[in-house]
Every structure is written in structure tokens, then in C-alpha cells.
Amino acid sequence: DHRVAEQIALWMAQDGRWTEALNRFQKLSEIEDDPEKQVGYQISAANMLIQLKRETEARTILEKVLSGLDPESWRFRDVRARIETLYRSA
């Protein structure tokens, strides 16, 4: 069940187990059929990469996500802001 896997990934992230959470979020994004949830898992994976100080990889994921979003959507603005934050912190 995806909801159980998602909860486990969230708990791992809250516990500071970034690598394990990253692996789970990546797997969830690959097997999820709902595009909105898939984007959410990809963003969560990017967040785990940021925690692991792998900002370049996180930015790559976020840019890929951004390319598939509607430029008028709130999600587009959110992902774009995350990318801009990564560039400013680099």
C-alpha cells in the first residue's frame, strides 16, 4: 500500500534517516500512477537530497518536475521558488 510506504518514508525523514527516506520516496515516485502524488514524491526526494547536501541532484529533479507543470499552477510557483532558493544558497 502506497500510503503505508509514504508514512514510513515520512517517519524516516523526521528521524533524520535521509538516505533511507530518499530511497523510499524515489521508489514511490516510480510506482505511483497519480501524477500529482508522483510530483509530491519527487519533491520529497529532492528535499532528502538537500538534507544530504546533494543540492545539484536536488535541483536536477526539481527542474525536471518544473518542466512538466502548468506555469499557472501553485505547484509550478512552489517548485520554481525551491529552485531559486537552491541557486541562491549555492
C-alpha positions as a Markdown table, in Angstrom:
| # | Residue | x | y | z |
|---|---|---|---|---|
| 1 | Asp | 0.0 | 0.0 | 0.0 |
| 2 | His | 1.4 | 3.4 | -1.1 |
| 3 | Arg | 0.1 | 5.2 | 2.0 |
| 4 | Val | 1.9 | 2.9 | 4.4 |
| 5 | Ala | 5.2 | 3.3 | 2.4 |
| 6 | Glu | 4.7 | 7.0 | 2.4 |
| 7 | Gln | 4.2 | 7.1 | 6.1 |
| 8 | Ile | 7.3 | 5.1 | 6.7 |
| 9 | Ala | 9.3 | 7.4 | 4.4 |
| 10 | Leu | 8.0 | 10.5 | 6.3 |
| 11 | Trp | 8.9 | 8.9 | 9.6 |
| 12 | Met | 12.4 | 8.2 | 8.4 |
| 13 | Ala | 12.8 | 11.8 | 7.2 |
| 14 | Gln | 11.6 | 13.1 | 10.6 |
| 15 | Asp | 14.0 | 10.7 | 12.3 |
| 16 | Gly | 16.9 | 12.1 | 10.2 |
| 17 | Arg | 17.3 | 8.9 | 8.2 |
| 18 | Trp | 17.6 | 10.9 | 4.9 |
| 19 | Thr | 19.2 | 8.2 | 2.7 |
| 20 | Glu | 16.5 | 5.6 | 3.6 |
| 21 | Ala | 13.7 | 8.2 | 3.1 |
| 22 | Leu | 15.2 | 9.2 | -0.2 |
| 23 | Asn | 15.2 | 5.7 | -1.5 |
| 24 | Arg | 11.6 | 5.2 | -0.4 |
| 25 | Phe | 10.4 | 8.5 | -2.0 |
| 26 | Gln | 12.2 | 7.7 | -5.2 |
| 27 | Lys | 10.6 | 4.2 | -5.4 |
| 28 | Leu | 7.2 | 5.7 | -4.6 |
| 29 | Ser | 7.6 | 8.3 | -7.4 |
| 30 | Glu | 8.4 | 5.5 | -9.8 |
| 31 | Ile | 5.4 | 3.3 | -9.0 |
| 32 | Glu | 2.7 | 6.0 | -8.4 |
| 33 | Asp | 0.1 | 6.3 | -11.0 |
| 34 | Asp | -1.4 | 9.6 | -9.9 |
| 35 | Pro | 0.7 | 12.4 | -11.5 |
| 36 | Glu | 0.0 | 14.8 | -8.6 |
| 37 | Lys | 1.2 | 12.4 | -6.0 |
| 38 | Gln | 4.2 | 11.4 | -8.2 |
| 39 | Val | 5.3 | 15.1 | -8.2 |
| 40 | Gly | 4.9 | 15.2 | -4.5 |
| 41 | Tyr | 7.2 | 12.2 | -4.0 |
| 42 | Gln | 9.7 | 13.7 | -6.4 |
| 43 | Ile | 9.7 | 16.9 | -4.4 |
| 44 | Ser | 10.1 | 14.9 | -1.2 |
| 45 | Ala | 13.1 | 13.1 | -2.8 |
| 46 | Ala | 14.6 | 16.4 | -3.7 |
| 47 | Asn | 14.2 | 17.6 | -0.1 |
| 48 | Met | 16.0 | 14.5 | 1.1 |
| 49 | Leu | 18.9 | 15.2 | -1.3 |
| 50 | Ile | 19.1 | 18.8 | 0.1 |
| 51 | Gln | 19.4 | 17.3 | 3.6 |
| 52 | Leu | 22.2 | 15.1 | 2.3 |
| 53 | Lys | 24.0 | 18.2 | 0.9 |
| 54 | Arg | 23.4 | 16.9 | -2.7 |
| 55 | Glu | 21.9 | 20.2 | -4.0 |
| 56 | Thr | 22.9 | 19.7 | -7.6 |
| 57 | Glu | 21.0 | 16.4 | -7.8 |
| 58 | Ala | 18.0 | 18.0 | -6.0 |
| 59 | Arg | 18.0 | 20.9 | -8.4 |
| 60 | Thr | 18.0 | 18.5 | -11.4 |
| 61 | Ile | 15.0 | 16.7 | -10.0 |
| 62 | Leu | 13.2 | 19.9 | -9.4 |
| 63 | Glu | 13.9 | 21.3 | -12.8 |
| 64 | Lys | 12.6 | 18.1 | -14.4 |
| 65 | Val | 9.4 | 18.3 | -12.2 |
| 66 | Leu | 9.1 | 22.0 | -13.2 |
| 67 | Ser | 9.2 | 21.2 | -16.9 |
| 68 | Gly | 6.0 | 19.1 | -16.6 |
| 69 | Leu | 3.9 | 21.5 | -14.6 |
| 70 | Asp | 1.4 | 24.1 | -15.7 |
| 71 | Pro | 3.1 | 27.5 | -15.4 |
| 72 | Glu | -0.1 | 29.0 | -14.0 |
| 73 | Ser | -0.3 | 26.4 | -11.1 |
| 74 | Trp | 0.6 | 27.0 | -7.5 |
| 75 | Arg | 2.8 | 23.9 | -7.7 |
| 76 | Phe | 4.9 | 25.5 | -10.5 |
| 77 | Arg | 5.5 | 28.6 | -8.4 |
| 78 | Asp | 6.4 | 26.4 | -5.4 |
| 79 | Val | 8.9 | 24.3 | -7.3 |
| 80 | Arg | 10.4 | 27.4 | -9.0 |
| 81 | Ala | 10.9 | 29.1 | -5.6 |
| 82 | Arg | 12.6 | 25.9 | -4.4 |
| 83 | Ile | 15.0 | 26.0 | -7.4 |
| 84 | Glu | 15.7 | 29.7 | -6.9 |
| 85 | Thr | 16.5 | 29.1 | -3.2 |
| 86 | Leu | 19.0 | 26.4 | -4.2 |
| 87 | Tyr | 20.7 | 28.7 | -6.7 |
| 88 | Arg | 20.9 | 31.5 | -4.0 |
| 89 | Ser | 22.4 | 29.1 | -1.4 |
| 90 | Ala | 25.0 | 27.8 | -3.9 |
